[in-house]
Amino acid sequence: MLKLFGDRLWPRRGQPAHSLSYANRRRLDIARALAAGPEVLLLDEPTAGMNPTESHELADLLLEVRDRFPQMAILMVEHKLDIVRKLARRTVVMAQGAVIVDDTPERAFAHSEVAAAYLGKGGSLSSRPVVKGHLDHAPAAKMPGPADSPAIELRDVDVHYGAVQALFGLSLKVGRGEAVAVLGGNASGKSTTIKTVLRLARPSRGEILLHGRPMEAKTTADVIAQGIASIPEGRRMFAELSVRDNILMGAYARRQVPKAELDGDIEKAVAEFPWLGKRLGQLAGTLSGGEQQMVAMARAWLRKPQILCIDEPSMGLSPMMVDRVYEILARWKSQGLTILMVEQSANKALELVDRAYVLRNGALSMEGSADSLRRNPAVRDAYLGGAAAPDHPPQGAPVPCPGN
């Protein structure tokens, strides 16, 4: 079964599963399900977190699986329309729990109600005006440190997961009020970079500076206390807590403020996302992925941060929901919020950010302004849907690099 996935899984067969990249963990999930010999294979966002090249590689594999097991039915939830067109014979489109259309992919996506409910606005984010709303960037305190110093800086950082090295001498800067993206394929070290800033991963070498000074924080809680908010990969809801309590968790570092002020913040979140009004008492684990992303953004906003670290904001979301997320991020950026973003959707990220760093197998491959990287053929080919970047680490680096 592992050999079915070629060099993505077979060479890593003796490796701990937790050390695989996100995309390879998804492949492992599918291999494990197939090993049971099912009559029906259920796939929930199988290509989430994959770039276009990786998504189509998995789609080709699923076509092979379909041909190899013709008696097995496949039921898939997927937001990437090109993948749906490639794989599905029938498409059921739903909104608010109701079926809009049940037809072939081409006819379904041409339906006017589907376009209105699902497909988003299209066009470039930079060509659209900043959308006003109720959750405005308003930091609880001014960013400390010298005014000309970066908000975040990594200097020659190595990170290991046990014996496996994930980052190799990485250096990057995020200026005050700047939006910076970290891009790259799976297992490139993107998420490890943001985890290192948040003290979720510890550097084995190098230095991290926050507000122009060596980071003294020992724990993630210490980092959050210094004016940083985090929107993690996969939203990370407290599933057994209510939506209201999940949002209030963002204000833990502000827990000394009056309750009336926090209640006012919740009211602003409801004004931004009106559907929240009837869901505040609902368990967060029962929300859809898009709804959870809105809760995660409201939770981060309640921190009133100086810096936002956000990991894969578009993962598993419909085009319309991705538009909504980036509208809010564009608003916060225009109001001066410093943003460090990890994103698999390079096209979308480069519409928002000022600069970006491209990683490959844990090492810096290239860096530059968003405009220059968007025009760079190497970035376009490797990360925007062309040929895949070679899946080999820098000379002398061990294989594989976990942590995405």
Summary of the structure (lengths in Angstrom):
residues: 404
radius of gyration: 21.3
end to end distance: 23.2
largest distance: 65.7
contacts: 1292
relative contact order: 0.15
helix: 40%
strand: 21%
